Every structure is written in C-alpha cells, then in structure tokens.
Amino acid sequence: MPNRLSRETSPYLRQHAENPVDWYPWGEEAFRRAREEDKPTP
C-alpha cells in the first residue's frame, strides 16, 4: 500500500512510496501530526 510520498513530485521521494513506513513529506501536515503526538521537531 503506497504511503503519502506517492503524491509527491520528487522522484527521490516517490521511490520510497512503497516503503512500509508512514512517511510524511516535509510540510504543515507533518508538523501538525508531530504536535498532536507531542513528538519533537527541528
């Protein structure tokens, strides 16, 4: 099952779209999820 990276335009990110990891591209959605889960971000 593809993850969120399948919607990206970067070939590098899209090559990881089938990884069994719930990857998030860099952006507001990733930071919002980190805040909700109280996870540190840079």
N, CA, C and O atoms as a GROMACS GRO file, in nm:
protein
  168
    1MET      N    1   0.085  -0.118   0.000
    1MET     CA    2   0.000   0.000   0.000
    1MET      C    3   0.089   0.124   0.000
    1MET      O    4   0.176   0.137   0.086
    2PRO      N    5   0.069   0.214  -0.094
    2PRO     CA    6   0.151   0.334  -0.100
    2PRO      C    7   0.128   0.425   0.021
    2PRO      O    8   0.019   0.430   0.078
    3ASN      N    9   0.233   0.496   0.058
    3ASN     CA   10   0.221   0.594   0.166
    3ASN      C   11   0.205   0.734   0.105
    3ASN      O   12   0.186   0.746  -0.016
    4ARG      N   13   0.212   0.836   0.186
    4ARG     CA   14   0.189   0.974   0.140
    4ARG      C   15   0.288   1.020   0.033
    4ARG      O   16   0.258   1.112  -0.043
    5LEU      N   17   0.404   0.958   0.028
    5LEU     CA   18   0.505   1.002  -0.068
    5LEU      C   19   0.465   0.973  -0.212
    5LEU      O   20   0.525   1.028  -0.304
    6SER      N   21   0.368   0.889  -0.233
    6SER     CA   22   0.325   0.858  -0.370
    6SER      C   23   0.264   0.980  -0.439
    6SER      O   24   0.254   0.983  -0.561
    7ARG      N   25   0.223   1.080  -0.361
    7ARG     CA   26   0.163   1.201  -0.418
    7ARG      C   27   0.266   1.311  -0.445
    7ARG      O   28   0.230   1.418  -0.495
    8GLU      N   29   0.392   1.287  -0.412
    8GLU     CA   30   0.496   1.388  -0.428
    8GLU      C   31   0.547   1.394  -0.572
    8GLU      O   32   0.534   1.298  -0.648
    9THR      N   33   0.604   1.509  -0.609
    9THR     CA   34   0.658   1.524  -0.744
    9THR      C   35   0.806   1.485  -0.751
    9THR      O   36   0.857   1.459  -0.860
   10SER      N   37   0.874   1.481  -0.639
   10SER     CA   38   1.016   1.448  -0.636
   10SER      C   39   1.037   1.299  -0.666
   10SER      O   40   0.978   1.214  -0.598
   11PRO      N   41   1.120   1.267  -0.765
   11PRO     CA   42   1.148   1.126  -0.793
   11PRO      C   43   1.210   1.056  -0.672
   11PRO      O   44   1.183   0.938  -0.647
   12TYR      N   45   1.294   1.127  -0.597
   12TYR     CA   46   1.356   1.068  -0.478
   12TYR      C   47   1.250   1.027  -0.376
   12TYR      O   48   1.256   0.916  -0.322
   13LEU      N   49   1.155   1.115  -0.348
   13LEU     CA   50   1.050   1.082  -0.252
   13LEU      C   51   0.959   0.973  -0.305
   13LEU      O   52   0.920   0.883  -0.230
   14ARG      N   53   0.924   0.979  -0.431
   14ARG     CA   54   0.833   0.880  -0.488
   14ARG      C   55   0.893   0.740  -0.491
   14ARG      O   56   0.819   0.641  -0.486
   15GLN      N   57   1.024   0.730  -0.498
   15GLN     CA   58   1.084   0.596  -0.498
   15GLN      C   59   1.065   0.526  -0.364
   15GLN      O   60   1.085   0.405  -0.354
   16HIS      N   61   1.028   0.600  -0.261
   16HIS     CA   62   1.004   0.542  -0.129
   16HIS      C   63   0.855   0.529  -0.097
   16HIS      O   64   0.817   0.504   0.018
   17ALA      N   65   0.772   0.547  -0.196
   17ALA     CA   66   0.626   0.544  -0.175
   17ALA      C   67   0.575   0.407  -0.132
   17ALA      O   68   0.468   0.398  -0.072
   18GLU      N   69   0.648   0.301  -0.162
   18GLU     CA   70   0.605   0.167  -0.123
   18GLU      C   71   0.674   0.116   0.003
   18GLU      O   72   0.654   0.001   0.043
   19ASN      N   73   0.755   0.200   0.066
   19ASN     CA   74   0.820   0.160   0.191
   19ASN      C   75   0.714   0.132   0.298
   19ASN      O   76   0.611   0.200   0.301
   20PRO      N   77   0.738   0.034   0.384
   20PRO     CA   78   0.640   0.004   0.489
   20PRO      C   79   0.652   0.099   0.609
   20PRO      O   80   0.648   0.056   0.724
   21VAL      N   81   0.667   0.228   0.581
   21VAL     CA   82   0.682   0.331   0.684
   21VAL      C   83   0.580   0.440   0.655
   21VAL      O   84   0.556   0.473   0.539
   22ASP      N   85   0.522   0.495   0.758
   22ASP     CA   86   0.421   0.600   0.742
   22ASP      C   87   0.490   0.736   0.726
   22ASP      O   88   0.477   0.824   0.810
   23TRP      N   89   0.565   0.751   0.615
   23TRP     CA   90   0.639   0.874   0.589
   23TRP      C   91   0.547   0.992   0.562
   23TRP      O   92   0.439   0.977   0.505
   24TYR      N   93   0.592   1.109   0.605
   24TYR     CA   94   0.525   1.235   0.573
   24TYR      C   95   0.623   1.321   0.497
   24TYR      O   96   0.740   1.330   0.537
   25PRO      N   97   0.582   1.386   0.390
   25PRO     CA   98   0.670   1.485   0.328
   25PRO      C   99   0.682   1.606   0.420
   25PRO      O  100   0.595   1.630   0.504
   26TRP      N  101   0.790   1.681   0.406
   26TRP     CA  102   0.813   1.799   0.488
   26TRP      C  103   0.702   1.899   0.462
   26TRP      O  104   0.681   1.941   0.349
   27GLY      N  105   0.630   1.937   0.567
   27GLY     CA  106   0.523   2.034   0.549
   27GLY      C  107   0.434   2.042   0.671
   27GLY      O  108   0.459   1.977   0.772
   28GLU      N  109   0.331   2.122   0.661
   28GLU     CA  110   0.242   2.150   0.774
   28GLU      C  111   0.175   2.025   0.828
   28GLU      O  112   0.160   2.010   0.949
   29GLU      N  113   0.135   1.935   0.740
   29GLU     CA  114   0.069   1.812   0.788
   29GLU      C  115   0.160   1.733   0.881
   29GLU      O  116   0.115   1.681   0.983
   30ALA      N  117   0.288   1.724   0.847
   30ALA     CA  118   0.384   1.651   0.930
   30ALA      C  119   0.402   1.720   1.065
   30ALA      O  120   0.405   1.654   1.169
   31PHE      N  121   0.413   1.852   1.064
   31PHE     CA  122   0.432   1.925   1.190
   31PHE      C  123   0.306   1.921   1.277
   31PHE      O  124   0.315   1.913   1.399
   32ARG      N  125   0.190   1.927   1.214
   32ARG     CA  126   0.065   1.917   1.290
   32ARG      C  127   0.056   1.782   1.360
   32ARG      O  128   0.021   1.774   1.478
   33ARG      N  129   0.087   1.676   1.288
   33ARG     CA  130   0.083   1.542   1.346
   33ARG      C  131   0.183   1.529   1.461
   33ARG      O  132   0.152   1.469   1.564
   34ALA      N  133   0.302   1.585   1.444
   34ALA     CA  134   0.403   1.581   1.549
   34ALA      C  135   0.354   1.654   1.673
   34ALA      O  136   0.374   1.606   1.785
   35ARG      N  137   0.291   1.770   1.655
   35ARG     CA  138   0.238   1.844   1.771
   35ARG      C  139   0.129   1.763   1.841
   35ARG      O  140   0.127   1.755   1.964
   36GLU      N  141   0.040   1.702   1.764
   36GLU     CA  142  -0.069   1.623   1.822
   36GLU      C  143  -0.015   1.505   1.903
   36GLU      O  144  -0.074   1.467   2.004
   37GLU      N  145   0.096   1.448   1.858
   37GLU     CA  146   0.154   1.332   1.926
   37GLU      C  147   0.266   1.371   2.021
   37GLU      O  148   0.335   1.285   2.076
   38ASP      N  149   0.285   1.502   2.041
   38ASP     CA  150   0.387   1.555   2.131
   38ASP      C  151   0.526   1.499   2.098
   38ASP      O  152   0.600   1.458   2.186
   39LYS      N  153   0.558   1.498   1.968
   39LYS     CA  154   0.688   1.450   1.922
   39LYS      C  155   0.776   1.569   1.888
   39LYS      O  156   0.726   1.669   1.836
   40PRO      N  157   0.905   1.560   1.916
   40PRO     CA  158   0.995   1.672   1.887
   40PRO      C  159   1.014   1.692   1.737
   40PRO      O  160   1.012   1.596   1.660
   41THR      N  161   1.033   1.816   1.698
   41THR     CA  162   1.064   1.850   1.559
   41THR      C  163   1.179   1.950   1.560
   41THR      O  164   1.205   2.015   1.661
   42PRO      N  165   1.249   1.961   1.446
   42PRO     CA  166   1.362   2.056   1.441
   42PRO      C  167   1.316   2.199   1.448
   42PRO      O  168   1.399   2.291   1.445
   0.00000   0.00000   0.00000
